[in-house]
Amino acid sequence: MTVQPDGPVDGGATAIPHTINDIGDALTGGDRARFYGQVLAAEAAEVPEVMHRWWKTAMLNAAPQADRSRANAAAGRALIPLSTLAARVEGVQ
């Protein structure tokens, strides 16, 4: 018998599936409305790019202690290079 972890093992956010519905469900308020507006207005070839951009926003919002991280950034504390943040969001770490 094998067991799958119920959440992320490393303490990070659980990955949001790359589907329109899951990305939309993970966003709130104005972001959700903008996402659906952009994805519905996009040409077929542009949809993956729109989805990926909003998936990153949804993942950042779902990150543990995202509010504290935003407060630190606003205060200029505990800053990291944007390239490091982008790599973490993309799962490269």
HTML snippet that shows the backbone in 3Dmol.js (N, CA, C, O; Angstrom):
<script src="https://3Dmol.org/build/3Dmol-min.js"></script>
<div id="view" style="width:600px;height:400px;position:relative"></div>
<script>
const pdb = `
ATOM      1  N   MET A   1       0.839  -1.170   0.000  1.00  0.00           N
ATOM      2  CA  MET A   1       0.000   0.000   0.000  1.00  0.00           C
ATOM      3  C   MET A   1       0.886   1.236   0.000  1.00  0.00           C
ATOM      4  O   MET A   1       1.910   1.275   0.682  1.00  0.00           O
ATOM      5  N   THR A   2       0.483   2.260  -0.779  1.00  0.00           N
ATOM      6  CA  THR A   2       1.222   3.520  -0.822  1.00  0.00           C
ATOM      7  C   THR A   2       0.329   4.644  -0.335  1.00  0.00           C
ATOM      8  O   THR A   2      -0.896   4.526  -0.329  1.00  0.00           O
ATOM      9  N   VAL A   3       0.953   5.722   0.068  1.00  0.00           N
ATOM     10  CA  VAL A   3       0.215   6.860   0.591  1.00  0.00           C
ATOM     11  C   VAL A   3       0.684   8.119  -0.125  1.00  0.00           C
ATOM     12  O   VAL A   3       1.883   8.320  -0.319  1.00  0.00           O
ATOM     13  N   GLN A   4      -0.248   8.952  -0.512  1.00  0.00           N
ATOM     14  CA  GLN A   4       0.058  10.247  -1.099  1.00  0.00           C
ATOM     15  C   GLN A   4      -0.110  11.315  -0.025  1.00  0.00           C
ATOM     16  O   GLN A   4      -1.069  11.248   0.743  1.00  0.00           O
ATOM     17  N   PRO A   5       0.779  12.291   0.057  1.00  0.00           N
ATOM     18  CA  PRO A   5       0.571  13.367   1.022  1.00  0.00           C
ATOM     19  C   PRO A   5      -0.660  14.180   0.658  1.00  0.00           C
ATOM     20  O   PRO A   5      -0.978  14.358  -0.517  1.00  0.00           O
ATOM     21  N   ASP A   6      -1.345  14.671   1.681  1.00  0.00           N
ATOM     22  CA  ASP A   6      -2.563  15.451   1.465  1.00  0.00           C
ATOM     23  C   ASP A   6      -2.262  16.876   1.036  1.00  0.00           C
ATOM     24  O   ASP A   6      -3.112  17.527   0.428  1.00  0.00           O
ATOM     25  N   GLY A   7      -1.093  17.362   1.333  1.00  0.00           N
ATOM     26  CA  GLY A   7      -0.686  18.722   0.982  1.00  0.00           C
ATOM     27  C   GLY A   7       0.763  18.723   0.590  1.00  0.00           C
ATOM     28  O   GLY A   7       1.376  17.662   0.473  1.00  0.00           O
ATOM     29  N   PRO A   8       1.320  19.883   0.387  1.00  0.00           N
ATOM     30  CA  PRO A   8       2.729  19.955   0.005  1.00  0.00           C
ATOM     31  C   PRO A   8       3.629  19.485   1.130  1.00  0.00           C
ATOM     32  O   PRO A   8       3.383  19.788   2.298  1.00  0.00           O
ATOM     33  N   VAL A   9       4.655  18.756   0.786  1.00  0.00           N
ATOM     34  CA  VAL A   9       5.566  18.209   1.776  1.00  0.00           C
ATOM     35  C   VAL A   9       6.538  19.269   2.269  1.00  0.00           C
ATOM     36  O   VAL A   9       6.941  19.241   3.432  1.00  0.00           O
ATOM     37  N   ASP A  10       6.921  20.203   1.405  1.00  0.00           N
ATOM     38  CA  ASP A  10       7.931  21.185   1.761  1.00  0.00           C
ATOM     39  C   ASP A  10       7.375  22.445   2.412  1.00  0.00           C
ATOM     40  O   ASP A  10       8.133  23.380   2.670  1.00  0.00           O
ATOM     41  N   GLY A  11       6.093  22.494   2.681  1.00  0.00           N
ATOM     42  CA  GLY A  11       5.502  23.662   3.312  1.00  0.00           C
ATOM     43  C   GLY A  11       5.074  24.733   2.326  1.00  0.00           C
ATOM     44  O   GLY A  11       4.585  25.786   2.736  1.00  0.00           O
ATOM     45  N   GLY A  12       5.246  24.489   1.038  1.00  0.00           N
ATOM     46  CA  GLY A  12       4.836  25.450   0.023  1.00  0.00           C
ATOM     47  C   GLY A  12       3.364  25.306  -0.294  1.00  0.00           C
ATOM     48  O   GLY A  12       2.658  24.492   0.302  1.00  0.00           O
ATOM     49  N   ALA A  13       2.915  26.103  -1.236  1.00  0.00           N
ATOM     50  CA  ALA A  13       1.512  26.053  -1.654  1.00  0.00           C
ATOM     51  C   ALA A  13       1.274  24.821  -2.522  1.00  0.00           C
ATOM     52  O   ALA A  13       2.148  24.414  -3.286  1.00  0.00           O
ATOM     53  N   THR A  14       0.102  24.241  -2.401  1.00  0.00           N
ATOM     54  CA  THR A  14      -0.284  23.140  -3.269  1.00  0.00           C
ATOM     55  C   THR A  14      -0.455  23.686  -4.678  1.00  0.00           C
ATOM     56  O   THR A  14      -1.079  24.728  -4.876  1.00  0.00           O
ATOM     57  N   ALA A  15       0.099  22.979  -5.651  1.00  0.00           N
ATOM     58  CA  ALA A  15       0.030  23.447  -7.036  1.00  0.00           C
ATOM     59  C   ALA A  15      -1.417  23.528  -7.504  1.00  0.00           C
ATOM     60  O   ALA A  15      -2.224  22.635  -7.246  1.00  0.00           O
ATOM     61  N   ILE A  16      -1.721  24.610  -8.191  1.00  0.00           N
ATOM     62  CA  ILE A  16      -3.043  24.811  -8.770  1.00  0.00           C
ATOM     63  C   ILE A  16      -3.002  24.215 -10.178  1.00  0.00           C
ATOM     64  O   ILE A  16      -2.114  24.563 -10.956  1.00  0.00           O
ATOM     65  N   PRO A  17      -3.933  23.331 -10.525  1.00  0.00           N
ATOM     66  CA  PRO A  17      -3.930  22.756 -11.879  1.00  0.00           C
ATOM     67  C   PRO A  17      -4.055  23.846 -12.943  1.00  0.00           C
ATOM     68  O   PRO A  17      -4.687  24.878 -12.718  1.00  0.00           O
ATOM     69  N   HIS A  18      -3.451  23.605 -14.090  1.00  0.00           N
ATOM     70  CA  HIS A  18      -3.444  24.569 -15.192  1.00  0.00           C
ATOM     71  C   HIS A  18      -4.719  24.441 -16.031  1.00  0.00           C
ATOM     72  O   HIS A  18      -4.646  24.143 -17.224  1.00  0.00           O
ATOM     73  N   THR A  19      -5.869  24.660 -15.426  1.00  0.00           N
ATOM     74  CA  THR A  19      -7.123  24.678 -16.170  1.00  0.00           C
ATOM     75  C   THR A  19      -7.799  26.021 -15.938  1.00  0.00           C
ATOM     76  O   THR A  19      -7.570  26.668 -14.916  1.00  0.00           O
ATOM     77  N   ILE A  20      -8.621  26.434 -16.873  1.00  0.00           N
ATOM     78  CA  ILE A  20      -9.316  27.710 -16.737  1.00  0.00           C
ATOM     79  C   ILE A  20     -10.150  27.729 -15.461  1.00  0.00           C
ATOM     80  O   ILE A  20     -10.118  28.706 -14.713  1.00  0.00           O
ATOM     81  N   ASN A  21     -10.888  26.668 -15.210  1.00  0.00           N
ATOM     82  CA  ASN A  21     -11.739  26.635 -14.014  1.00  0.00           C
ATOM     83  C   ASN A  21     -10.939  26.687 -12.723  1.00  0.00           C
ATOM     84  O   ASN A  21     -11.298  27.425 -11.806  1.00  0.00           O
ATOM     85  N   ASP A  22      -9.854  25.912 -12.636  1.00  0.00           N
ATOM     86  CA  ASP A  22      -9.070  25.890 -11.401  1.00  0.00           C
ATOM     87  C   ASP A  22      -8.353  27.210 -11.162  1.00  0.00           C
ATOM     88  O   ASP A  22      -8.278  27.672 -10.023  1.00  0.00           O
ATOM     89  N   ILE A  23      -7.827  27.823 -12.211  1.00  0.00           N
ATOM     90  CA  ILE A  23      -7.180  29.123 -12.054  1.00  0.00           C
ATOM     91  C   ILE A  23      -8.216  30.156 -11.623  1.00  0.00           C
ATOM     92  O   ILE A  23      -7.971  30.934 -10.701  1.00  0.00           O
ATOM     93  N   GLY A  24      -9.373  30.166 -12.287  1.00  0.00           N
ATOM     94  CA  GLY A  24     -10.435  31.105 -11.916  1.00  0.00           C
ATOM     95  C   GLY A  24     -10.898  30.914 -10.489  1.00  0.00           C
ATOM     96  O   GLY A  24     -11.139  31.888  -9.775  1.00  0.00           O
ATOM     97  N   ASP A  25     -11.027  29.651 -10.063  1.00  0.00           N
ATOM     98  CA  ASP A  25     -11.455  29.370  -8.687  1.00  0.00           C
ATOM     99  C   ASP A  25     -10.429  29.847  -7.660  1.00  0.00           C
ATOM    100  O   ASP A  25     -10.794  30.220  -6.546  1.00  0.00           O
ATOM    101  N   ALA A  26      -9.150  29.835  -8.030  1.00  0.00           N
ATOM    102  CA  ALA A  26      -8.097  30.218  -7.093  1.00  0.00           C
ATOM    103  C   ALA A  26      -7.957  31.732  -6.971  1.00  0.00           C
ATOM    104  O   ALA A  26      -7.367  32.220  -6.007  1.00  0.00           O
ATOM    105  N   LEU A  27      -8.486  32.471  -7.923  1.00  0.00           N
ATOM    106  CA  LEU A  27      -8.417  33.933  -7.889  1.00  0.00           C
ATOM    107  C   LEU A  27      -9.644  34.490  -7.176  1.00  0.00           C
ATOM    108  O   LEU A  27     -10.657  33.802  -7.048  1.00  0.00           O
ATOM    109  N   THR A  28      -9.555  35.717  -6.720  1.00  0.00           N
ATOM    110  CA  THR A  28     -10.687  36.334  -6.033  1.00  0.00           C
ATOM    111  C   THR A  28     -11.002  37.697  -6.634  1.00  0.00           C
ATOM    112  O   THR A  28     -10.159  38.331  -7.269  1.00  0.00           O
ATOM    113  N   GLY A  29     -12.216  38.121  -6.420  1.00  0.00           N
ATOM    114  CA  GLY A  29     -12.662  39.472  -6.755  1.00  0.00           C
ATOM    115  C   GLY A  29     -12.291  39.952  -8.141  1.00  0.00           C
ATOM    116  O   GLY A  29     -12.579  39.308  -9.150  1.00  0.00           O
ATOM    117  N   GLY A  30     -11.639  41.112  -8.157  1.00  0.00           N
ATOM    118  CA  GLY A  30     -11.278  41.740  -9.410  1.00  0.00           C
ATOM    119  C   GLY A  30     -10.320  40.914 -10.252  1.00  0.00           C
ATOM    120  O   GLY A  30     -10.402  40.921 -11.480  1.00  0.00           O
ATOM    121  N   ASP A  31      -9.404  40.194  -9.587  1.00  0.00           N
ATOM    122  CA  ASP A  31      -8.482  39.347 -10.346  1.00  0.00           C
ATOM    123  C   ASP A  31      -9.238  38.264 -11.111  1.00  0.00           C
ATOM    124  O   ASP A  31      -8.935  37.990 -12.273  1.00  0.00           O
ATOM    125  N   ARG A  32     -10.216  37.657 -10.459  1.00  0.00           N
ATOM    126  CA  ARG A  32     -10.999  36.611 -11.128  1.00  0.00           C
ATOM    127  C   ARG A  32     -11.726  37.186 -12.342  1.00  0.00           C
ATOM    128  O   ARG A  32     -11.726  36.580 -13.414  1.00  0.00           O
ATOM    129  N   ALA A  33     -12.337  38.341 -12.174  1.00  0.00           N
ATOM    130  CA  ALA A  33     -13.060  38.969 -13.281  1.00  0.00           C
ATOM    131  C   ALA A  33     -12.113  39.324 -14.423  1.00  0.00           C
ATOM    132  O   ALA A  33     -12.440  39.103 -15.589  1.00  0.00           O
ATOM    133  N   ARG A  34     -10.934  39.876 -14.095  1.00  0.00           N
ATOM    134  CA  ARG A  34      -9.957  40.219 -15.142  1.00  0.00           C
ATOM    135  C   ARG A  34      -9.460  38.966 -15.851  1.00  0.00           C
ATOM    136  O   ARG A  34      -9.303  38.968 -17.072  1.00  0.00           O
ATOM    137  N   PHE A  35      -9.210  37.895 -15.099  1.00  0.00           N
ATOM    138  CA  PHE A  35      -8.750  36.638 -15.706  1.00  0.00           C
ATOM    139  C   PHE A  35      -9.776  36.127 -16.709  1.00  0.00           C
ATOM    140  O   PHE A  35      -9.436  35.855 -17.861  1.00  0.00           O
ATOM    141  N   TYR A  36     -11.026  35.996 -16.283  1.00  0.00           N
ATOM    142  CA  TYR A  36     -12.045  35.489 -17.204  1.00  0.00           C
ATOM    143  C   TYR A  36     -12.226  36.423 -18.400  1.00  0.00           C
ATOM    144  O   TYR A  36     -12.411  35.953 -19.523  1.00  0.00           O
ATOM    145  N   GLY A  37     -12.176  37.722 -18.179  1.00  0.00           N
ATOM    146  CA  GLY A  37     -12.286  38.663 -19.281  1.00  0.00           C
ATOM    147  C   GLY A  37     -11.165  38.488 -20.293  1.00  0.00           C
ATOM    148  O   GLY A  37     -11.399  38.505 -21.502  1.00  0.00           O
ATOM    149  N   GLN A  38      -9.932  38.316 -19.787  1.00  0.00           N
ATOM    150  CA  GLN A  38      -8.793  38.161 -20.688  1.00  0.00           C
ATOM    151  C   GLN A  38      -8.801  36.820 -21.394  1.00  0.00           C
ATOM    152  O   GLN A  38      -8.525  36.748 -22.591  1.00  0.00           O
ATOM    153  N   VAL A  39      -9.112  35.761 -20.672  1.00  0.00           N
ATOM    154  CA  VAL A  39      -9.083  34.434 -21.297  1.00  0.00           C
ATOM    155  C   VAL A  39     -10.217  34.292 -22.316  1.00  0.00           C
ATOM    156  O   VAL A  39     -10.045  33.629 -23.339  1.00  0.00           O
ATOM    157  N   LEU A  40     -11.359  34.900 -22.050  1.00  0.00           N
ATOM    158  CA  LEU A  40     -12.475  34.821 -22.995  1.00  0.00           C
ATOM    159  C   LEU A  40     -12.249  35.693 -24.221  1.00  0.00           C
ATOM    160  O   LEU A  40     -12.766  35.390 -25.296  1.00  0.00           O
ATOM    161  N   ALA A  41     -11.484  36.771 -24.077  1.00  0.00           N
ATOM    162  CA  ALA A  41     -11.225  37.665 -25.204  1.00  0.00           C
ATOM    163  C   ALA A  41     -10.008  37.242 -26.024  1.00  0.00           C
ATOM    164  O   ALA A  41      -9.796  37.753 -27.124  1.00  0.00           O
ATOM    165  N   ALA A  42      -9.214  36.321 -25.503  1.00  0.00           N
ATOM    166  CA  ALA A  42      -7.968  35.925 -26.165  1.00  0.00           C
ATOM    167  C   ALA A  42      -8.230  35.063 -27.397  1.00  0.00           C
ATOM    168  O   ALA A  42      -9.173  34.273 -27.443  1.00  0.00           O
ATOM    169  N   GLU A  43      -7.364  35.242 -28.391  1.00  0.00           N
ATOM    170  CA  GLU A  43      -7.356  34.334 -29.538  1.00  0.00           C
ATOM    171  C   GLU A  43      -6.870  32.976 -29.032  1.00  0.00           C
ATOM    172  O   GLU A  43      -6.178  32.901 -28.017  1.00  0.00           O
ATOM    173  N   ALA A  44      -7.226  31.920 -29.728  1.00  0.00           N
ATOM    174  CA  ALA A  44      -6.887  30.561 -29.284  1.00  0.00           C
ATOM    175  C   ALA A  44      -5.398  30.403 -28.988  1.00  0.00           C
ATOM    176  O   ALA A  44      -5.034  29.764 -28.001  1.00  0.00           O
ATOM    177  N   ALA A  45      -4.541  30.969 -29.815  1.00  0.00           N
ATOM    178  CA  ALA A  45      -3.099  30.832 -29.613  1.00  0.00           C
ATOM    179  C   ALA A  45      -2.608  31.592 -28.388  1.00  0.00           C
ATOM    180  O   ALA A  45      -1.541  31.281 -27.859  1.00  0.00           O
ATOM    181  N   GLU A  46      -3.369  32.583 -27.929  1.00  0.00           N
ATOM    182  CA  GLU A  46      -2.965  33.401 -26.779  1.00  0.00           C
ATOM    183  C   GLU A  46      -3.437  32.838 -25.446  1.00  0.00           C
ATOM    184  O   GLU A  46      -2.931  33.235 -24.396  1.00  0.00           O
ATOM    185  N   VAL A  47      -4.396  31.922 -25.471  1.00  0.00           N
ATOM    186  CA  VAL A  47      -4.995  31.412 -24.236  1.00  0.00           C
ATOM    187  C   VAL A  47      -3.950  30.801 -23.297  1.00  0.00           C
ATOM    188  O   VAL A  47      -3.976  31.113 -22.107  1.00  0.00           O
ATOM    189  N   PRO A  48      -3.027  29.941 -23.770  1.00  0.00           N
ATOM    190  CA  PRO A  48      -2.049  29.380 -22.824  1.00  0.00           C
ATOM    191  C   PRO A  48      -1.211  30.440 -22.118  1.00  0.00           C
ATOM    192  O   PRO A  48      -0.911  30.297 -20.933  1.00  0.00           O
ATOM    193  N   GLU A  49      -0.830  31.498 -22.823  1.00  0.00           N
ATOM    194  CA  GLU A  49      -0.038  32.562 -22.209  1.00  0.00           C
ATOM    195  C   GLU A  49      -0.851  33.297 -21.140  1.00  0.00           C
ATOM    196  O   GLU A  49      -0.344  33.584 -20.056  1.00  0.00           O
ATOM    197  N   VAL A  50      -2.103  33.599 -21.449  1.00  0.00           N
ATOM    198  CA  VAL A  50      -2.976  34.263 -20.475  1.00  0.00           C
ATOM    199  C   VAL A  50      -3.162  33.375 -19.254  1.00  0.00           C
ATOM    200  O   VAL A  50      -3.085  33.849 -18.121  1.00  0.00           O
ATOM    201  N   MET A  51      -3.405  32.093 -19.481  1.00  0.00           N
ATOM    202  CA  MET A  51      -3.587  31.162 -18.364  1.00  0.00           C
ATOM    203  C   MET A  51      -2.336  31.086 -17.503  1.00  0.00           C
ATOM    204  O   MET A  51      -2.424  31.119 -16.275  1.00  0.00           O
ATOM    205  N   HIS A  52      -1.175  30.983 -18.135  1.00  0.00           N
ATOM    206  CA  HIS A  52       0.067  30.846 -17.378  1.00  0.00           C
ATOM    207  C   HIS A  52       0.349  32.092 -16.542  1.00  0.00           C
ATOM    208  O   HIS A  52       0.775  31.990 -15.392  1.00  0.00           O
ATOM    209  N   ARG A  53       0.111  33.261 -17.119  1.00  0.00           N
ATOM    210  CA  ARG A  53       0.325  34.509 -16.387  1.00  0.00           C
ATOM    211  C   ARG A  53      -0.562  34.551 -15.143  1.00  0.00           C
ATOM    212  O   ARG A  53      -0.088  34.880 -14.055  1.00  0.00           O
ATOM    213  N   TRP A  54      -1.849  34.220 -15.297  1.00  0.00           N
ATOM    214  CA  TRP A  54      -2.772  34.266 -14.156  1.00  0.00           C
ATOM    215  C   TRP A  54      -2.547  33.102 -13.200  1.00  0.00           C
ATOM    216  O   TRP A  54      -2.828  33.225 -12.008  1.00  0.00           O
ATOM    217  N   TRP A  55      -2.048  31.978 -13.697  1.00  0.00           N
ATOM    218  CA  TRP A  55      -1.714  30.851 -12.812  1.00  0.00           C
ATOM    219  C   TRP A  55      -0.636  31.287 -11.827  1.00  0.00           C
ATOM    220  O   TRP A  55      -0.700  30.953 -10.644  1.00  0.00           O
ATOM    221  N   LYS A  56       0.367  32.042 -12.321  1.00  0.00           N
ATOM    222  CA  LYS A  56       1.426  32.524 -11.428  1.00  0.00           C
ATOM    223  C   LYS A  56       0.846  33.448 -10.358  1.00  0.00           C
ATOM    224  O   LYS A  56       1.243  33.364  -9.196  1.00  0.00           O
ATOM    225  N   THR A  57      -0.075  34.315 -10.726  1.00  0.00           N
ATOM    226  CA  THR A  57      -0.726  35.193  -9.745  1.00  0.00           C
ATOM    227  C   THR A  57      -1.471  34.359  -8.711  1.00  0.00           C
ATOM    228  O   THR A  57      -1.377  34.624  -7.513  1.00  0.00           O
ATOM    229  N   ALA A  58      -2.207  33.359  -9.168  1.00  0.00           N
ATOM    230  CA  ALA A  58      -2.965  32.498  -8.248  1.00  0.00           C
ATOM    231  C   ALA A  58      -2.030  31.747  -7.306  1.00  0.00           C
ATOM    232  O   ALA A  58      -2.323  31.614  -6.118  1.00  0.00           O
ATOM    233  N   MET A  59      -0.908  31.257  -7.828  1.00  0.00           N
ATOM    234  CA  MET A  59       0.053  30.536  -6.982  1.00  0.00           C
ATOM    235  C   MET A  59       0.676  31.472  -5.946  1.00  0.00           C
ATOM    236  O   MET A  59       0.846  31.088  -4.789  1.00  0.00           O
ATOM    237  N   LEU A  60       1.016  32.689  -6.353  1.00  0.00           N
ATOM    238  CA  LEU A  60       1.570  33.638  -5.388  1.00  0.00           C
ATOM    239  C   LEU A  60       0.565  33.966  -4.298  1.00  0.00           C
ATOM    240  O   LEU A  60       0.928  34.082  -3.127  1.00  0.00           O
ATOM    241  N   ASN A  61      -0.701  34.117  -4.679  1.00  0.00           N
ATOM    242  CA  ASN A  61      -1.744  34.408  -3.697  1.00  0.00           C
ATOM    243  C   ASN A  61      -1.957  33.242  -2.738  1.00  0.00           C
ATOM    244  O   ASN A  61      -2.326  33.448  -1.581  1.00  0.00           O
ATOM    245  N   ALA A  62      -1.725  32.014  -3.213  1.00  0.00           N
ATOM    246  CA  ALA A  62      -1.949  30.826  -2.388  1.00  0.00           C
ATOM    247  C   ALA A  62      -0.749  30.477  -1.508  1.00  0.00           C
ATOM    248  O   ALA A  62      -0.844  29.597  -0.652  1.00  0.00           O
ATOM    249  N   ALA A  63       0.364  31.151  -1.712  1.00  0.00           N
ATOM    250  CA  ALA A  63       1.575  30.835  -0.960  1.00  0.00           C
ATOM    251  C   ALA A  63       1.365  31.056   0.531  1.00  0.00           C
ATOM    252  O   ALA A  63       0.718  32.021   0.939  1.00  0.00           O
ATOM    253  N   PRO A  64       1.916  30.156   1.341  1.00  0.00           N
ATOM    254  CA  PRO A  64       1.821  30.353   2.788  1.00  0.00           C
ATOM    255  C   PRO A  64       2.426  31.709   3.179  1.00  0.00           C
ATOM    256  O   PRO A  64       3.493  32.082   2.692  1.00  0.00           O
ATOM    257  N   GLN A  65       1.767  32.407   4.022  1.00  0.00           N
ATOM    258  CA  GLN A  65       2.202  33.703   4.551  1.00  0.00           C
ATOM    259  C   GLN A  65       2.379  34.755   3.454  1.00  0.00           C
ATOM    260  O   GLN A  65       3.257  35.613   3.552  1.00  0.00           O
ATOM    261  N   ALA A  66       1.547  34.691   2.408  1.00  0.00           N
ATOM    262  CA  ALA A  66       1.629  35.662   1.313  1.00  0.00           C
ATOM    263  C   ALA A  66       1.405  37.087   1.817  1.00  0.00           C
ATOM    264  O   ALA A  66       2.062  38.018   1.352  1.00  0.00           O
ATOM    265  N   ASP A  67       0.488  37.261   2.758  1.00  0.00           N
ATOM    266  CA  ASP A  67       0.221  38.603   3.291  1.00  0.00           C
ATOM    267  C   ASP A  67       1.449  39.173   4.013  1.00  0.00           C
ATOM    268  O   ASP A  67       1.775  40.352   3.871  1.00  0.00           O
ATOM    269  N   ARG A  68       2.117  38.317   4.785  1.00  0.00           N
ATOM    270  CA  ARG A  68       3.326  38.770   5.483  1.00  0.00           C
ATOM    271  C   ARG A  68       4.417  39.131   4.478  1.00  0.00           C
ATOM    272  O   ARG A  68       5.134  40.115   4.660  1.00  0.00           O
ATOM    273  N   SER A  69       4.538  38.339   3.427  1.00  0.00           N
ATOM    274  CA  SER A  69       5.535  38.607   2.402  1.00  0.00           C
ATOM    275  C   SER A  69       5.276  39.946   1.713  1.00  0.00           C
ATOM    276  O   SER A  69       6.207  40.710   1.456  1.00  0.00           O
ATOM    277  N   ARG A  70       3.997  40.227   1.415  1.00  0.00           N
ATOM    278  CA  ARG A  70       3.653  41.511   0.800  1.00  0.00           C
ATOM    279  C   ARG A  70       3.959  42.677   1.742  1.00  0.00           C
ATOM    280  O   ARG A  70       4.449  43.718   1.306  1.00  0.00           O
ATOM    281  N   ALA A  71       3.671  42.502   3.025  1.00  0.00           N
ATOM    282  CA  ALA A  71       3.958  43.554   4.009  1.00  0.00           C
ATOM    283  C   ALA A  71       5.463  43.789   4.101  1.00  0.00           C
ATOM    284  O   ALA A  71       5.903  44.936   4.179  1.00  0.00           O
ATOM    285  N   ASN A  72       6.253  42.724   4.092  1.00  0.00           N
ATOM    286  CA  ASN A  72       7.703  42.866   4.114  1.00  0.00           C
ATOM    287  C   ASN A  72       8.193  43.606   2.874  1.00  0.00           C
ATOM    288  O   ASN A  72       9.051  44.483   2.975  1.00  0.00           O
ATOM    289  N   ALA A  73       7.658  43.260   1.714  1.00  0.00           N
ATOM    290  CA  ALA A  73       8.070  43.923   0.467  1.00  0.00           C
ATOM    291  C   ALA A  73       7.722  45.406   0.510  1.00  0.00           C
ATOM    292  O   ALA A  73       8.520  46.249   0.100  1.00  0.00           O
ATOM    293  N   ALA A  74       6.532  45.722   1.007  1.00  0.00           N
ATOM    294  CA  ALA A  74       6.115  47.127   1.086  1.00  0.00           C
ATOM    295  C   ALA A  74       7.020  47.915   2.034  1.00  0.00           C
ATOM    296  O   ALA A  74       7.250  49.107   1.833  1.00  0.00           O
ATOM    297  N   ALA A  75       7.529  47.244   3.066  1.00  0.00           N
ATOM    298  CA  ALA A  75       8.394  47.904   4.040  1.00  0.00           C
ATOM    299  C   ALA A  75       9.873  47.806   3.658  1.00  0.00           C
ATOM    300  O   ALA A  75      10.723  48.368   4.348  1.00  0.00           O
ATOM    301  N   GLY A  76      10.191  47.103   2.572  1.00  0.00           N
ATOM    302  CA  GLY A  76      11.584  46.954   2.146  1.00  0.00           C
ATOM    303  C   GLY A  76      12.369  45.954   2.960  1.00  0.00           C
ATOM    304  O   GLY A  76      13.597  46.018   3.001  1.00  0.00           O
ATOM    305  N   ARG A  77      11.673  45.016   3.618  1.00  0.00           N
ATOM    306  CA  ARG A  77      12.338  43.998   4.443  1.00  0.00           C
ATOM    307  C   ARG A  77      12.328  42.657   3.714  1.00  0.00           C
ATOM    308  O   ARG A  77      11.424  42.372   2.929  1.00  0.00           O
ATOM    309  N   ALA A  78      13.341  41.841   3.981  1.00  0.00           N
ATOM    310  CA  ALA A  78      13.414  40.456   3.499  1.00  0.00           C
ATOM    311  C   ALA A  78      13.180  40.358   1.992  1.00  0.00           C
ATOM    312  O   ALA A  78      12.442  39.489   1.528  1.00  0.00           O
ATOM    313  N   LEU A  79      13.807  41.250   1.238  1.00  0.00           N
ATOM    314  CA  LEU A  79      13.627  41.267  -0.213  1.00  0.00           C
ATOM    315  C   LEU A  79      14.502  40.209  -0.879  1.00  0.00           C
ATOM    316  O   LEU A  79      15.597  39.908  -0.404  1.00  0.00           O
ATOM    317  N   ILE A  80      14.014  39.654  -1.972  1.00  0.00           N
ATOM    318  CA  ILE A  80      14.776  38.701  -2.777  1.00  0.00           C
ATOM    319  C   ILE A  80      14.745  39.181  -4.221  1.00  0.00           C
ATOM    320  O   ILE A  80      13.834  39.917  -4.600  1.00  0.00           O
ATOM    321  N   PRO A  81      15.720  38.783  -5.036  1.00  0.00           N
ATOM    322  CA  PRO A  81      15.699  39.179  -6.438  1.00  0.00           C
ATOM    323  C   PRO A  81      14.463  38.634  -7.150  1.00  0.00           C
ATOM    324  O   PRO A  81      13.995  37.537  -6.846  1.00  0.00           O
ATOM    325  N   LEU A  82      13.942  39.405  -8.094  1.00  0.00           N
ATOM    326  CA  LEU A  82      12.776  38.981  -8.855  1.00  0.00           C
ATOM    327  C   LEU A  82      13.029  37.659  -9.564  1.00  0.00           C
ATOM    328  O   LEU A  82      12.122  36.834  -9.673  1.00  0.00           O
ATOM    329  N   SER A  83      14.245  37.447 -10.046  1.00  0.00           N
ATOM    330  CA  SER A  83      14.563  36.186 -10.736  1.00  0.00           C
ATOM    331  C   SER A  83      14.416  34.991  -9.795  1.00  0.00           C
ATOM    332  O   SER A  83      13.997  33.916 -10.224  1.00  0.00           O
ATOM    333  N   THR A  84      14.752  35.165  -8.531  1.00  0.00           N
ATOM    334  CA  THR A  84      14.588  34.089  -7.540  1.00  0.00           C
ATOM    335  C   THR A  84      13.119  33.810  -7.306  1.00  0.00           C
ATOM    336  O   THR A  84      12.700  32.654  -7.250  1.00  0.00           O
ATOM    337  N   LEU A  85      12.334  34.872  -7.168  1.00  0.00           N
ATOM    338  CA  LEU A  85      10.894  34.704  -6.982  1.00  0.00           C
ATOM    339  C   LEU A  85      10.270  34.004  -8.181  1.00  0.00           C
ATOM    340  O   LEU A  85       9.471  33.082  -8.015  1.00  0.00           O
ATOM    341  N   ALA A  86      10.630  34.435  -9.389  1.00  0.00           N
ATOM    342  CA  ALA A  86      10.087  33.826 -10.600  1.00  0.00           C
ATOM    343  C   ALA A  86      10.453  32.348 -10.665  1.00  0.00           C
ATOM    344  O   ALA A  86       9.622  31.522 -11.043  1.00  0.00           O
ATOM    345  N   ALA A  87      11.686  32.008 -10.301  1.00  0.00           N
ATOM    346  CA  ALA A  87      12.097  30.608 -10.316  1.00  0.00           C
ATOM    347  C   ALA A  87      11.301  29.788  -9.316  1.00  0.00           C
ATOM    348  O   ALA A  87      10.939  28.646  -9.600  1.00  0.00           O
ATOM    349  N   ARG A  88      11.024  30.355  -8.149  1.00  0.00           N
ATOM    350  CA  ARG A  88      10.224  29.639  -7.154  1.00  0.00           C
ATOM    351  C   ARG A  88       8.799  29.400  -7.660  1.00  0.00           C
ATOM    352  O   ARG A  88       8.243  28.316  -7.487  1.00  0.00           O
ATOM    353  N   VAL A  89       8.225  30.415  -8.280  1.00  0.00           N
ATOM    354  CA  VAL A  89       6.858  30.281  -8.791  1.00  0.00           C
ATOM    355  C   VAL A  89       6.806  29.229  -9.892  1.00  0.00           C
ATOM    356  O   VAL A  89       5.850  28.458  -9.975  1.00  0.00           O
ATOM    357  N   GLU A  90       7.834  29.197 -10.737  1.00  0.00           N
ATOM    358  CA  GLU A  90       7.876  28.242 -11.831  1.00  0.00           C
ATOM    359  C   GLU A  90       8.245  26.844 -11.336  1.00  0.00           C
ATOM    360  O   GLU A  90       8.163  25.881 -12.099  1.00  0.00           O
ATOM    361  N   GLY A  91       8.650  26.719 -10.072  1.00  0.00           N
ATOM    362  CA  GLY A  91       8.992  25.409  -9.528  1.00  0.00           C
ATOM    363  C   GLY A  91      10.431  25.011  -9.758  1.00  0.00           C
ATOM    364  O   GLY A  91      10.785  23.848  -9.563  1.00  0.00           O
ATOM    365  N   VAL A  92      11.279  25.956 -10.173  1.00  0.00           N
ATOM    366  CA  VAL A  92      12.678  25.645 -10.460  1.00  0.00           C
ATOM    367  C   VAL A  92      13.481  25.539  -9.173  1.00  0.00           C
ATOM    368  O   VAL A  92      14.248  24.590  -9.009  1.00  0.00           O
ATOM    369  N   GLN A  93      13.329  26.468  -8.276  1.00  0.00           N
ATOM    370  CA  GLN A  93      14.030  26.585  -6.995  1.00  0.00           C
ATOM    371  C   GLN A  93      15.441  26.167  -7.172  1.00  0.00           C
ATOM    372  O   GLN A  93      16.216  26.188  -6.216  1.00  0.00           O
TER     373      GLN A  93
END
`;
const viewer = $3Dmol.createViewer("view");
viewer.addModel(pdb, "pdb");
viewer.setStyle({}, {cartoon: {color: "spectrum"}});
viewer.zoomTo();
viewer.render();
</script>
